[in-house]
Amino acid sequence: MPRLDERSIASPREPPAGFDPKEAFAGVHWHQSWEVFRGVVTPGLNSVQQLCGRVRLPVDLTGRRVLDIGAWNGGYSFECERRGAAEVVAYSLENPDVTGFNRLKALLGSRVRYVQGSVYTLSPEQVGEFDLILFFGVLYHLRYPLLAIDRIRCVSRGEVLIETHTLTSRHLLRGLFWPLGALSGLAAIFRGTPLWRQYKEYELHAEDQSNWFGPNIKAVIESFETAGFSVQHLGSWDWGARSAFRAVAVPVPSRMRDGTYEGLSTLNAQLTGIQRADADLFRRDGT
Ligand SMILES: C[S@@+](CC[C@H](N)C(=O)[O-])C[C@H]1O[C@@H](n2cnc3c(N)ncnc32)[C@H](O)[C@@H]1O
């Protein structure tokens, strides 16, 4: 069998003649640093290439339908297209004219489709189902994280790669008590217990009040498991404050169908208006 030339799939093209990066990137807040053309990188602080390695994004995505939730500048969406994905949907809250997404799309002549929307309203009727979903840097920004994970399950027919802030012993206790949490013995005690820590305003980040909850590694795993995924922890960095996971869609546990007030087959589903997702979950479970 001929060997796949991985580099030719994932390599950026040469910049077009007369291309001026200063002009092309001006006036946008670039969060991501992504190689648009060979040697031409968007001036963000967060390396797309590095995170692709950490989440083990396959080099060859030929034929796969991909959803990038929280796409922002679009670096991961365009990277998936470059790696051969059959179709990529970038899904995010922002206006793509403001985030530079549309600018990159035009530069690349890309076919990536941008859908402006919230993870809470994802549905197969709206966007279809996906072989691969990217969920990078979003989970801890959510006020309703478990609802988001249920919604992701509704549109997943394959795997979800997750990157998120994860709770460490440094974040465990508030105020003057935080050094107590940093004691290594305490961290070990909590490792086997799923915890979601709520953050108040600027508590997690001095210049960013958009953070709501920090899950520890066990909480990420068990939260995705309750929604119908089998989950693997791929690794952590920044002293455990960031982590990557791979979740594979499996039949939805019976606890989600009945036996709890939040079970999606109950009256609660009608009251919250998420019964369409519920029907979809049943179908996949074969019941
Ligand atoms: C820190 S940025 C991460 C951007 C990108 N995924 C990355 O890793 O570079 C957070 C992203 O989460 C998105 N986000 C936050 N809440 C969301 C929601 N309810 N639905 C969809 N996206 C959301 C924002 O729109 C923003 O694009």
The ligand as an SDF file (V2000), in Angstrom:
LIG
                    3D

 27 29  0  0  0  0  0  0  0  0999 V2000
  -11.1770   31.2810   24.7870 C   0  0  0  0  0  0  0  0  0  0  0  0
  -12.0760   31.2750   23.2770 S   0  0  0  0  0  0  0  0  0  0  0  0
  -11.4770   29.7790   22.5520 C   0  0  0  0  0  0  0  0  0  0  0  0
  -11.3900   29.9010   21.0500 C   0  0  0  0  0  0  0  0  0  0  0  0
  -10.8340   28.6800   20.3160 C   0  0  0  0  0  0  0  0  0  0  0  0
  -11.6730   27.5230   20.4600 N   0  0  0  0  0  0  0  0  0  0  0  0
   -9.4360   28.3960   20.7570 C   0  0  0  0  0  0  0  0  0  0  0  0
   -9.2170   27.4310   21.5080 O   0  0  0  0  0  0  0  0  0  0  0  0
   -8.5290   29.1270   20.3710 O   0  0  0  0  0  0  0  0  0  0  0  0
  -13.7070   30.9070   23.8050 C   0  0  0  0  0  0  0  0  0  0  0  0
  -14.7020   30.6840   22.6790 C   0  0  0  0  0  0  0  0  0  0  0  0
  -15.8500   30.0820   23.2760 O   0  0  0  0  0  0  0  0  0  0  0  0
  -16.9610   30.5620   22.6050 C   0  0  0  0  0  0  0  0  0  0  0  0
  -18.1650   30.3850   23.4220 N   0  0  0  0  0  0  0  0  0  0  0  0
  -18.3860   30.8020   24.6790 C   0  0  0  0  0  0  0  0  0  0  0  0
  -19.6430   30.4860   25.0580 N   0  0  0  0  0  0  0  0  0  0  0  0
  -20.2050   29.8510   23.9990 C   0  0  0  0  0  0  0  0  0  0  0  0
  -21.4790   29.3030   23.7490 C   0  0  0  0  0  0  0  0  0  0  0  0
  -22.4480   29.3360   24.6680 N   0  0  0  0  0  0  0  0  0  0  0  0
  -21.7110   28.7380   22.5520 N   0  0  0  0  0  0  0  0  0  0  0  0
  -20.7550   28.6990   21.6060 C   0  0  0  0  0  0  0  0  0  0  0  0
  -19.5170   29.2060   21.7780 N   0  0  0  0  0  0  0  0  0  0  0  0
  -19.2600   29.7870   22.9640 C   0  0  0  0  0  0  0  0  0  0  0  0
  -16.6650   32.0230   22.3600 C   0  0  0  0  0  0  0  0  0  0  0  0
  -17.5130   32.4860   21.3550 O   0  0  0  0  0  0  0  0  0  0  0  0
  -15.1830   31.9560   21.9910 C   0  0  0  0  0  0  0  0  0  0  0  0
  -15.0590   31.8100   20.6220 O   0  0  0  0  0  0  0  0  0  0  0  0
  1  2  1  0
  2  3  1  0
  2 10  1  0
  3  4  1  0
  4  5  1  0
  5  6  1  0
  5  7  1  0
  7  8  2  0
  7  9  1  0
 10 11  1  0
 11 12  1  0
 11 26  1  0
 12 13  1  0
 13 14  1  0
 13 24  1  0
 14 15  1  0
 14 23  1  0
 15 16  2  0
 16 17  1  0
 17 18  1  0
 17 23  2  0
 18 19  1  0
 18 20  2  0
 20 21  1  0
 21 22  2  0
 22 23  1  0
 24 25  1  0
 24 26  1  0
 26 27  1  0
M  CHG  2   2   1   9  -1
M  END
$$$$
